[in-house]
Amino acid sequence: MKMTINLVRIFVSVLFILSGFVKLVDPIGFSYKLQEYAASDVLNLPFLASMALVFAILLVILEIVLGVMLLLGYKTALTVWSLLILIVFFTFLTFYSAYFNKVTDCGCFGDAMPLTPWQSFTKDVILLVLIFILIAGKKYINPIFSSKISFLINFAAVFLSLWVAYYGLMHLPMIDFRPYKIGTNIEQSMTIPDNAPKPVFEYSWRFDVNGEDKIVKTSGNYPQVDGTFVDVETKLISEGYKPPIHDFSIEKDGEDYTSNFLKKEKVILVVMYNLSKVEQKGAESLSYLVSQAKKKNYEIIALSASGAKDVEKFKTTYDLDLDFYVCDETALKTIIRSNPGVLVINKGTIVQKRHWNDLGKIKL
């Protein structure tokens, strides 16, 4: 029994630490996920949406610290009951997400390991059972170190967690799990291989046959039925292959310039997903980069989801000679966790990627 409890203890603690860490390196990304849950058509919690970043950081630090406490066997009763409360909260969110199909990825492991809603819920149910086992056998969980040393280790865990979160906010995530990391060729990542699995659909055709409903299911072909067609329902069985990058585009005045820019050698993309939320200091620091890039024959453009009025206001306010193109806001948020943020690409390959705090480190 003691061996079983300690194996469960190690598994649960490591899982909580890893889950917390992959979210902590990208606190802005996890805050976006909390905003999805807080949206009016999901949980309708406007206060959570406005405080999403603070909640995101506190929640993942709590996840890591409880994992460390469990691993050390420090304050066992407090730790296991706190873990139970936390996992009950997570289980509710993932069940709600899965059952009502509101949030398609819970963000449990950030972008490192995307899970479907039902996979996330299943994972949380297993953890719930394991934590109940730990509660039942908490007397077998013995501390590894003295209380003083355990306290110092936990203090260090909190300090390091705050530093990792701070680094991700003021620079960029120290580990990039997204499809737009340095070295990625955007065009290749958008390509669907010829032999890639296709989406699979189930079609339920409803006919009126002599006054009675008759349902015929096919994979797409129209069935031959002696009756009057009424309607058809379509159900997605399998999504098929989805390329790592599937929502990136560079558009202007209704024309698509994506391929054009991804074939050029010296291109700088200034990403500002929403001009009304742009960091003022970051926007002010762009003028020097723009002038230096043009001197060295770089083509520098801005990508934003904001409208024409916001673009003109922005260009006037910051006196920037910068051409703006349109891209999906969600895609821009995924590309870089900085508003503004900068990418240097060469024939579609990302060679540099910088937060606005680090624009001086860009090598031209």
TITIFI-721516 format. One record per residue: x, y, z of N, C-alpha, C in turn; residue in one letter. Coordinates in steps of 0.1 Angstrom, whole numbers, plus 5000, padded with zeros to 4 digits. Each point is the difference from the previous one (the first is absolute). Layout:
<recs>
n_xx,n_yy,n_zz,ca_xx,ca_yy,ca_zz,c_xx,c_yy,c_zz,r
X,Y,Z,X,Y,Z,X,Y,Z,A .
...
</recs>
This chain:
<recs>
n_xx,n_yy,n_zz,ca_xx,ca_yy,ca_zz,c_xx,c_yy,c_zz,r
5008,4988,5000,4992,5012,5000,5009,5013,5000,M .
5010,4999,5008,5009,5012,5001,5007,5002,4987,K .
5004,4990,4993,5007,5001,4987,4990,5005,4990,M .
4988,4995,5000,4990,5005,4991,4997,5015,5001,T .
4998,5004,5013,4997,5014,5003,5012,5009,4995,I .
5012,4996,5002,5011,5008,4996,5002,5000,4985,N .
4997,4990,4993,5000,5000,4986,4990,5010,4994,L .
4988,4999,5006,4989,5010,4996,5005,5014,5003,V .
5006,5001,5012,5004,5014,5004,5010,5005,4990,R .
5010,4992,4996,5010,5005,4991,4994,5004,4986,I .
4991,4991,4995,4993,5002,4987,4992,5013,5001,F .
4992,5002,5010,4991,5011,5001,5008,5013,5001,V .
5010,5000,5009,5008,5012,5002,5008,5004,4987,S .
5006,4990,4993,5007,5004,4988,4991,5005,4989,V .
4988,4994,4999,4990,5005,4990,4996,5014,5003,L .
4997,5003,5013,4996,5014,5003,5012,5010,4998,F .
5012,4996,5003,5012,5009,4997,5002,5002,4985,I .
4999,4990,4992,5002,5001,4986,4989,5008,4994,L .
4987,4997,5004,4989,5007,4994,5001,5015,5004,S .
5004,5003,5012,5001,5014,5004,5011,5007,4992,G .
5012,4993,4999,5011,5006,4993,4998,5004,4986,F .
4994,4991,4992,4998,5003,4986,4990,5011,4998,V .
4991,5002,5010,4991,5012,4999,5007,5013,5005,K .
5009,4998,5010,5007,5011,5006,5010,5007,4991,L .
5006,4992,4991,5010,5006,4990,4992,5010,4991,V .
4987,4998,4998,4992,5008,4991,4988,5004,5007,D .
5001,5009,5010,4989,5005,5008,4989,5007,4992,P .
5004,5007,4990,4991,5007,4991,4991,4990,4993,I .
5006,4990,4995,4992,4990,4993,4990,4993,5008,G .
5003,4997,5013,4991,4994,5009,4989,5010,5004,F .
5003,5013,5000,4990,5010,5003,4990,5001,4989,S .
5005,4998,4988,4990,5000,4988,4990,4989,5002,Y .
5005,4988,5005,4991,4989,5002,4990,5003,5011,K .
5004,5006,5011,4991,5004,5011,4990,5010,4995,L .
5004,5009,4991,4990,5010,4994,4990,4992,4992,Q .
5003,4989,4993,4991,4992,4993,4989,4995,5009,E .
5005,4994,5012,4990,4995,5010,4991,5011,5005,Y .
5006,5012,5002,4992,5011,5006,4991,5007,4991,A .
5000,4997,4987,4992,5006,4990,4985,4999,5003,A .
4993,5010,4995,4985,5000,5003,4993,4988,4995,S .
5004,4993,4989,4994,4989,4995,5005,4987,5007,D .
5009,5001,5010,5005,4988,5006,4995,5001,5015,V .
5009,5005,5009,4997,5001,5014,4994,5014,5004,L .
5002,5010,4991,4995,5013,5002,5006,5006,5013,N .
5013,5001,5001,5007,5005,5012,5008,5012,4996,L .
4995,5012,4998,5007,5011,4995,5012,5004,5009,P .
4999,4998,5013,5011,5004,5009,5012,4991,4998,F .
4997,4987,4996,5011,4991,4997,5007,5004,4987,L .
4993,5005,4990,5005,5004,4988,5010,5012,5002,A .
4996,5010,5008,5008,5011,5002,5012,4998,5009,S .
5000,4989,5008,5011,4996,5009,5007,4987,4995,M .
4998,4997,4988,5004,4986,4995,5015,4998,5002,A .
5008,5010,4997,5015,4998,5001,5004,4997,5014,L .
4994,5008,5010,5003,4998,5014,4996,4986,5005,V .
4988,4997,4996,4995,4986,5004,5008,4989,4994,F .
5004,5002,4987,5008,4990,4993,5013,4998,5008,A .
5007,5010,5004,5013,4999,5007,4998,4994,5013,I .
4990,5004,5008,4998,4995,5013,4996,4985,5000,L .
4992,4997,4990,4995,4986,4999,5011,4990,4997,L .
5009,5004,4991,5011,4991,4996,5010,4999,5011,V .
5003,5011,5007,5009,5000,5011,4995,4991,5011,I .
4987,5001,5003,4994,4991,5009,5001,4985,4996,L .
4998,4998,4987,5001,4986,4995,5014,4995,5002,E .
5010,5008,4997,5014,4995,5002,5004,4998,5015,I .
4996,5010,5008,5004,4999,5014,4993,4988,5007,V .
4988,4998,4997,4993,4988,5006,5007,4987,4995,L .
5004,5000,4987,5007,4988,4995,5013,4998,5008,G .
5008,5011,5002,5012,4999,5008,4998,4996,5014,V .
4989,5005,5006,4997,4997,5014,4997,4985,5001,M .
4992,4995,4990,4997,4986,5001,5012,4991,4998,L .
5009,5004,4991,5012,4992,4997,5009,5000,5013,L .
5000,5011,5007,5009,5001,5012,4993,4994,5012,L .
4987,4998,5000,4992,4995,5011,4999,5011,5011,G .
4999,5012,4995,4999,5012,5009,4986,5004,5003,Y .
4996,5000,5012,4986,5004,5004,4990,4992,4992,K .
5001,4987,5003,4992,4990,4991,4985,5002,5000,T .
4994,5002,5011,4986,5002,5001,4995,5012,4992,A .
5007,5011,5002,4997,5013,4993,5002,4998,4985,L .
5011,4993,4996,5003,4998,4986,4990,4992,4993,T .
4996,4988,5005,4991,4991,4993,4986,5006,4999,V .
4996,5007,5011,4986,5006,4999,5000,5012,4990,W .
5011,5007,5000,5001,5011,4990,5000,4995,4986,S .
5007,4989,4998,5000,4993,4987,4987,4996,4996,L .
4992,4995,5009,4986,4995,4997,4992,5012,4996,L .
5000,5011,5007,4993,5012,4996,5003,5004,4986,I .
5014,5000,4997,5004,5005,4987,4996,4991,4989,L .
5001,4987,5002,4996,4990,4990,4985,5000,4998,I .
4992,5002,5010,4986,5001,4999,4996,5012,4991,V .
5007,5011,5002,4998,5012,4992,5003,4997,4985,F .
5012,4994,4998,5004,4997,4986,4991,4990,4994,F .
4995,4990,5008,4991,4990,4994,4987,5007,4996,T .
4995,5009,5008,4987,5007,4996,5003,5008,4987,F .
5011,5007,4999,5002,5007,4987,5001,4991,4988,L .
5008,4989,5002,5002,4992,4988,4987,4992,4996,T .
4992,4997,5010,4987,4993,4997,4991,5010,4993,F .
4999,5012,5005,4992,5011,4994,5004,5002,4986,Y .
5013,5001,4998,5006,5002,4987,4996,4989,4990,S .
5002,4988,5005,4997,4988,4991,4985,4998,4998,A .
4992,5001,5010,4986,4997,4998,4993,5011,4991,Y .
5003,5012,5003,4994,5011,4992,5008,5004,4988,F .
5012,4994,4998,5009,5003,4989,5002,5015,4998,N .
5004,5006,5012,5002,5015,5000,5015,5003,4997,K .
5009,4994,5007,5014,5003,4999,5007,4987,4995,V .
5005,5000,4987,5005,4988,4994,5013,4995,5005,T .
5007,5008,5008,5013,4995,5005,5001,5007,5014,D .
5001,4991,5011,4999,5006,5013,5013,5007,5004,C .
5011,4998,4993,5013,5006,5003,5007,4994,5012,G .
4996,4988,5004,5006,4993,5012,5015,4999,4999,C .
5005,4998,4988,5014,4999,4998,5005,5011,4990,F .
4993,5011,5000,5004,5011,4991,5000,4996,4986,G .
5009,5005,4992,5002,4996,4986,5009,4988,4999,D .
5005,4995,5011,5010,4989,4999,4992,4987,4996,A .
4988,4998,5005,4993,4988,4998,4985,5003,4999,M .
4995,5004,4989,4986,5004,4999,4991,4987,5002,P .
4990,5002,5008,4990,4988,5002,4986,5004,4996,L .
4993,4991,4995,4986,5002,4998,4992,5002,5013,T .
4988,5006,5000,4993,5001,5013,4998,4987,5007,P .
4996,4990,4993,4997,4987,5007,5013,4993,5005,W .
5011,5002,4993,5013,4995,5005,5004,5007,5012,Q .
4998,5013,5001,5003,5008,5012,4991,4996,5011,S .
4987,4998,4998,4991,4995,5011,5004,4987,5005,F .
5004,4991,4991,5004,4986,5004,5012,5001,5009,T .
5010,5008,4995,5012,5002,5008,4997,5005,5014,K .
4991,5010,5001,4996,5005,5013,4993,4990,5009,D .
4991,4992,4994,4993,4990,5008,5011,4990,5006,V .
5009,4996,4992,5011,4991,5005,5008,5006,5011,I .
5003,5013,4999,5007,5007,5010,4991,5001,5013,L .
4987,5002,4998,4991,5001,5011,5000,4987,5008,L .
5000,4989,4993,5000,4987,5007,5014,4998,5007,V .
5011,5004,4994,5013,4998,5006,5001,5009,5012,L .
4995,5012,5000,5000,5009,5012,4992,4995,5011,I .
4989,4994,4997,4992,4993,5011,5008,4989,5006,F .
5008,4992,4992,5008,4990,5005,5011,5006,5009,I .
5005,5011,4997,5010,5007,5008,4994,5005,5013,L .
4988,5005,5000,4993,5004,5012,4998,4988,5009,I .
4996,4989,4994,4997,4988,5008,5013,4995,5007,A .
5011,5001,4992,5013,4995,5006,5010,5010,5003,G .
4995,5012,5005,5009,5011,5003,5010,4997,5011,K .
4996,4991,5009,5009,4996,5011,5013,4993,4995,K .
4999,4995,4987,5012,4994,4995,5010,5010,4993,Y .
4995,5012,4999,5008,5010,4993,5009,5007,5010,I .
5013,4996,5000,5009,5005,5010,5009,5011,4994,N .
5004,5010,5008,5008,5011,4994,5014,4995,4997,P .
5006,5006,4989,5013,4996,4996,5010,5008,5008,I .
4997,5013,5003,5010,5008,5007,4993,5006,5012,F .
5007,5007,5008,4995,5007,5012,4990,5011,4995,S .
4992,5005,5009,4990,5010,4997,5007,5013,4995,S .
5011,5003,5006,5008,5013,4996,5005,4999,4986,K .
5006,4988,4997,5006,4999,4986,4988,4999,4990,I .
4989,4993,5003,4989,5000,4991,4994,5014,4998,S .
4999,5008,5010,4995,5013,4999,5009,5008,4990,F .
5013,4999,5002,5010,5007,4991,4999,4996,4986,L .
4998,4987,4998,4998,4995,4986,4988,5005,4994,I .
4989,5001,5008,4987,5005,4994,5001,5015,4998,N .
5008,5007,5008,5002,5014,4998,5008,5003,4987,F .
5010,4991,4998,5007,5001,4988,4992,4997,4988,A .
4990,4990,5001,4991,4997,4989,4992,5012,4996,A .
4995,5007,5010,4991,5011,4998,5008,5011,4993,V .
5013,5003,5005,5008,5010,4994,5004,4997,4986,F .
5004,4988,4997,5003,4996,4986,4988,5000,4991,L .
4988,4997,5005,4988,5000,4992,4997,5015,4997,S .
5001,5009,5009,4998,5014,4997,5010,5005,4990,L .
5012,4996,5001,5010,5004,4990,4997,4995,4986,W .
4996,4987,4999,4997,4995,4987,4988,5007,4994,V .
4990,5003,5008,4988,5008,4995,5004,5014,4996,A .
5009,5006,5008,5004,5014,4997,5008,5000,4987,Y .
5009,4990,4998,5008,4999,4987,4990,4999,4988,Y .
4990,4991,5002,4991,4998,4989,4992,5013,4996,G .
4997,5008,5010,4993,5012,4998,5008,5011,4994,L .
5013,5002,5005,5008,5011,4996,5009,4997,4988,M .
5001,4988,4996,5007,4996,4989,4991,4991,4991,H .
5004,4987,4999,4991,4990,4993,5001,4987,5008,L .
4991,4991,4999,5002,4987,5007,5013,4994,4997,P .
5007,4995,5011,5013,4995,4998,5000,4987,4992,M .
4989,4993,5000,4998,4988,4991,4988,5003,4992,I .
5001,4999,4987,4989,5003,4991,4994,4987,4995,D .
4988,4998,5004,4993,4987,4996,4991,5003,4988,F .
4999,5012,4995,4990,5003,4990,5006,4997,4986,R .
4992,4999,4990,5005,4997,4986,5008,5011,4994,P .
5001,5012,5006,5008,5011,4994,5013,5002,5007,Y .
5006,4990,5004,5013,5001,5007,5011,5003,4990,K .
5012,5005,5005,5011,5003,4991,5004,4987,4992,I .
5003,5001,4987,5004,4989,4992,4988,4994,4992,G .
4988,5004,5004,4988,4995,4993,4998,5007,4986,T .
4998,4992,4990,4996,5006,4987,4985,5000,4999,N .
4995,5012,5000,4985,5002,5001,4993,4994,4988,I .
5005,5001,4988,4993,4995,4988,5000,4985,5001,E .
5011,4993,5004,5000,4986,5001,4991,4995,5011,Q .
4999,5008,5010,4991,4996,5012,4985,5002,4996,S .
4997,5006,4989,4986,5002,4996,4996,4990,4990,M .
5010,4992,4995,4997,4990,4989,4994,4987,5005,T .
4990,4996,4993,4994,4987,5003,5006,4989,4991,I .
5006,4990,5005,5006,4989,4992,4989,4993,4991,P .
5004,4995,4989,4990,4994,4991,4994,4987,5006,D .
5008,4993,5009,4995,4988,5006,4994,5002,5014,N .
4997,5013,5003,4995,5003,5014,4986,4995,5001,A .
4996,4995,5012,4987,4996,5003,4989,5011,4997,P .
4990,4997,4993,4989,5009,4997,4990,5001,5011,K .
4992,5011,5002,4989,5000,5009,4990,4989,4997,P .
4994,4994,5010,4990,4990,4998,4987,5005,5006,V .
4989,5000,4992,4987,5005,5005,4990,4989,4999,F .
4990,5001,5008,4988,4991,4999,4988,5008,4997,E .
4993,4996,4989,4988,5008,4996,4988,4992,5003,Y .
4990,5006,5007,4988,4993,5004,4989,5007,4991,S .
4996,4992,4990,4990,5005,4990,4986,4996,5005,W .
4991,5010,5001,4986,4997,5004,4990,5001,4988,R .
4993,4990,4998,4990,4999,4990,4986,4997,5005,F .
4990,5005,4993,4986,4997,5003,4996,4989,4990,D .
4999,4988,5006,4996,4988,4992,4986,4996,5005,V .
4990,5002,4991,4986,4997,5003,4995,5006,5013,N .
5004,5012,5003,4996,5007,5012,5008,4997,5012,G .
5010,4992,4999,5009,4996,5012,5014,5005,4997,E .
5007,5004,5011,5014,5004,4999,5009,4988,4998,D .
5010,5002,4991,5010,4989,4999,5013,5007,4999,K .
5010,4996,5009,5013,5005,5001,5010,4991,4993,I .
5007,5005,4991,5011,4992,4993,5013,5007,5003,V .
5010,4992,5005,5013,5006,5003,5010,4996,4989,K .
5008,5010,4995,5010,4997,4990,5013,5008,5004,T .
5011,4998,4993,5012,5008,5002,5000,5011,4990,S .
4990,5003,4993,5000,5012,4991,4991,4998,4988,G .
4999,4988,4994,4992,4998,4988,4985,5001,5003,N .
4993,5006,4990,4986,5001,5002,4993,4986,4998,Y .
4992,4996,5010,4995,4986,4999,4988,5000,4990,P .
4998,4988,4995,4989,4997,4991,4988,4995,5008,Q .
4991,5009,5003,4988,4996,5009,4987,5004,4992,V .
4991,4991,5001,4987,5003,4994,4991,5008,5010,D .
5003,5013,5000,4993,5009,5009,5003,5014,4997,G .
4995,5009,5008,5002,5014,4998,5011,5005,5010,T .
5010,5006,4995,5011,5005,5008,4995,5011,5009,F .
5004,5000,5013,4995,5010,5010,5012,5009,5004,V .
5010,4994,5006,5012,5008,5004,5012,4990,5002,D .
5011,5006,5003,5012,4992,5003,5008,5006,5012,V .
5005,4991,5009,5009,5005,5011,5014,4995,4997,E .
5010,5008,5003,5014,4997,4998,5007,4999,5013,T .
5007,4989,5002,5008,4998,5013,5014,4997,4996,K .
5009,5008,5007,5015,4998,4997,5004,4988,5009,L .
5006,4990,4993,5004,4988,5007,5015,5001,5003,I .
5008,5005,4990,5014,5001,5002,5005,5013,4992,S .
5008,5008,5007,5004,5013,4994,5010,4998,4988,E .
5007,4989,5001,5010,4998,4990,5013,5008,5003,G .
5009,5001,4990,5012,5007,5003,4998,5015,5000,Y .
5006,5007,5011,4999,5014,5001,5014,5005,5001,K .
5005,5009,4990,5014,5004,5000,5002,5009,5012,P .
5013,5000,5005,5004,5007,5012,4995,5015,4999,P .
5002,5006,4988,4996,5014,4998,4988,5000,4990,I .
4989,5004,5004,4988,4999,4991,4992,5013,4999,H .
5004,5010,5007,4991,5012,5000,5009,5013,4998,D .
5011,4998,4994,5009,5012,4997,4998,5005,4986,F .
4999,5013,4999,4999,5006,4987,5004,5015,5001,S .
5004,5005,4989,5004,5014,4999,4991,5006,4989,I .
4991,5009,5004,4990,5005,4990,4999,5015,5001,E .
4996,5006,4989,4998,5014,4999,4990,5003,4989,K .
4990,5008,5003,4990,5004,4990,4994,4988,4993,D .
4998,4989,5007,4994,4988,4995,5009,4991,4992,G .
5013,5004,4999,5009,4991,4992,5010,4993,5010,E .
5004,4988,4996,5008,4992,5008,5015,5001,4996,D .
5008,5005,5009,5014,5002,4997,5009,4990,5007,Y .
4994,4990,5006,5008,4990,5009,5012,4994,4992,T .
4997,4994,4989,5010,4993,4992,5011,5010,4996,S .
4996,5012,4996,5009,5010,4996,5011,5003,5010,N .
4996,5003,5013,5009,5003,5010,5008,4988,5005,F .
4994,4988,4999,5007,4988,5005,5011,4995,4991,L .
5001,5007,4988,5010,4996,4990,5012,5010,5000,K .
4999,5011,5008,5010,5010,5000,5011,4997,5011,K .
5012,5005,4997,5011,4997,5009,5001,5008,5013,E .
4997,5013,4999,5002,5009,5011,4987,5007,5004,K .
4992,4993,5009,4987,5006,5003,4999,5000,5016,V .
4994,5012,5004,4998,5001,5015,4985,5002,5002,I .
4994,4992,5008,4986,5001,5004,4998,5006,5013,L .
4994,5011,5001,4997,5007,5013,4985,4995,5004,V .
4999,4992,5010,4987,4994,5003,4994,5009,5012,V .
4988,5005,4997,4992,5007,5010,4985,4995,4998,M .
4996,4990,5008,4987,4994,4998,4989,5010,5002,Y .
5001,5009,5009,4990,5010,5002,5006,5014,5003,N .
4998,5009,4992,5007,5013,5001,4995,5008,5013,L .
4988,4997,5004,4995,5007,5012,5006,4995,5013,S .
5006,4988,4999,5007,4994,5012,5015,5000,4999,K .
5005,5007,4990,5015,4999,4998,5007,5007,5011,V .
5012,4995,5004,5008,5006,5011,5006,5013,4994,E .
4997,5012,5007,5005,5013,4995,5015,5000,4999,Q .
5007,4995,5010,5015,5001,4999,5005,4991,4988,K .
4993,4989,4998,5004,4992,4989,4997,5006,4986,G .
4989,5007,4999,4997,5007,4988,5010,5011,4997,A .
5003,5007,5011,5010,5011,4998,5014,4996,4996,E .
5003,4987,5004,5014,4995,4996,5001,4995,4986,S .
4988,4999,4993,5000,4995,4986,5007,5009,4990,L .
4999,5013,5002,5005,5009,4989,5015,4997,4997,S .
5008,4998,5010,5014,4997,4998,5002,4988,4992,Y .
4993,4989,5003,5001,4987,4993,4996,5002,4986,L .
4989,5007,4997,4995,5003,4987,5010,5007,4991,V .
5006,5010,5006,5010,5008,4992,5013,4992,4997,S .
5004,4992,5010,5012,4992,4998,4998,4988,4990,Q .
4988,4994,5001,4997,4989,4991,4999,5005,4986,A .
4994,5012,4997,5000,5005,4987,5013,5004,4994,K .
5009,5004,5009,5014,5004,4996,5007,4987,4995,K .
4997,4989,5006,5007,4987,4996,4991,4992,4991,K .
4991,5006,4993,4992,4994,4989,4991,4988,5005,N .
4995,5002,5012,4990,4990,5005,4986,5006,4996,Y .
4991,4991,4996,4987,5004,4998,4992,4998,5014,E .
4996,5010,5006,4994,5000,5013,4985,5003,4999,I .
4991,4992,5005,4986,5002,5000,4994,4997,5013,I .
4988,5005,5003,4993,4997,5012,4988,4991,4997,A .
4997,4991,5010,4989,4991,4999,4991,5003,5012,L .
4987,5003,4997,4990,5003,5011,4987,4995,4995,S .
4991,4998,5010,4986,4997,4998,4991,5012,5001,A .
5006,5012,5004,4993,5012,5002,4995,5006,4986,S .
4990,5008,5001,4994,5007,4989,5008,5011,4994,G .
4995,5006,4989,5007,5011,4993,5001,5012,5008,A .
4990,5004,5008,5000,5012,5008,5011,4999,5011,K .
5000,4988,5006,5010,4998,5011,5014,5000,4994,D .
5002,4995,4988,5013,5000,4994,5005,5014,4997,V .
4991,5009,4994,5004,5014,4998,5003,5007,5012,E .
4992,4998,5011,5002,5007,5012,5014,4996,5006,K .
5003,4987,4999,5013,4995,5005,5011,5006,4993,F .
5000,5000,4986,5011,5005,4992,5002,5015,5003,K .
4989,5007,5002,5001,5015,5003,5006,5002,5014,T .
4995,4992,5010,5005,5002,5014,5014,4997,5001,T .
5005,4990,4993,5014,4996,5002,5009,5004,4988,Y .
4995,5006,4990,5007,5005,4989,5008,4989,4993,D .
4994,4989,4997,5006,4989,4994,4998,4998,4985,L .
5010,4999,4992,4999,4997,4986,5000,4985,4998,D .
4988,4994,5003,4999,4986,5000,4987,4995,4993,L .
5002,4991,4991,4988,4995,4993,4993,4989,5009,D .
4987,5001,5001,4992,4991,5008,4993,4990,4991,F .
5000,4987,5005,4993,4989,4994,4991,4993,5010,Y .
4990,4993,4995,4991,4994,5009,5003,4985,5003,V .
4998,4996,5012,5002,4986,5004,4990,4997,5011,C .
4996,4987,5001,4991,4996,5011,5006,5003,5014,D .
4992,5006,5009,5005,5003,5013,5005,4988,5008,E .
4992,4989,4999,5005,4988,5008,5013,4995,4995,T .
5002,5001,4987,5013,4996,4994,5011,5009,5005,A .
4998,5013,5000,5010,5009,5004,5003,4998,5015,L .
4990,4997,5008,5003,4998,5015,5008,4987,5001,K .
4998,4991,4991,5008,4987,5001,5014,5002,4995,T .
5002,5008,4990,5013,5002,4994,5010,5005,5010,I .
4997,5011,5008,5009,5006,5009,4992,5005,5012,I .
5005,4998,5012,4994,5005,5013,5005,5014,5003,R .
4999,5009,4991,5004,5014,5002,4992,5009,4991,S .
4996,5011,5005,4992,5009,4992,5006,5015,5001,N .
5009,5004,4992,5005,4993,4987,5011,4990,5003,P .
5001,4991,4990,5011,4990,4999,5005,5000,4986,G .
5012,4995,4999,5007,5001,4986,5005,4986,4996,V .
4998,4997,4988,5006,4988,4994,5008,5004,4988,L .
5012,4994,4998,5008,5001,4988,4999,4987,4993,V .
4996,5000,4987,4999,4988,4992,5008,5001,4988,I .
5005,4988,4996,5008,4999,4987,4994,4988,4992,N .
4993,5004,4989,4994,4990,4991,4990,4992,5009,K .
4992,5006,5008,4990,4993,5008,5005,4994,5013,G .
5013,5000,5002,5005,4993,5012,5002,5011,5011,T .
4996,4998,5012,5001,5009,5011,5015,4999,5005,I .
5007,5011,4999,5015,4999,5004,5002,5008,5013,V .
4991,5010,5003,5001,5007,5012,4986,5003,5005,Q .
4998,5001,5013,4987,5003,5006,5003,5007,5013,K .
4994,5012,5002,5003,5009,5011,4988,5007,5006,R .
5000,5001,5013,4991,5008,5008,5004,5014,4998,H .
4991,5010,5001,5003,5014,4998,5011,5005,5010,W .
5001,4993,5011,5011,5004,5010,5013,4997,4994,N .
5001,4991,4990,5013,4995,4996,5002,5003,4985,D .
4994,5011,4995,5002,5004,4986,5015,5003,4997,L .
5007,5005,5010,5014,5004,4998,5009,4988,4998,G .
4994,4988,5002,5008,4987,4998,4998,4994,4986,K .
4991,5007,4992,4998,4995,4987,5012,5003,4991,I .
5005,4989,4993,5012,5002,4992,4996,5001,4985,K .
5003,5011,4994,4997,5003,4986,5012,4998,4991,L .
</recs>
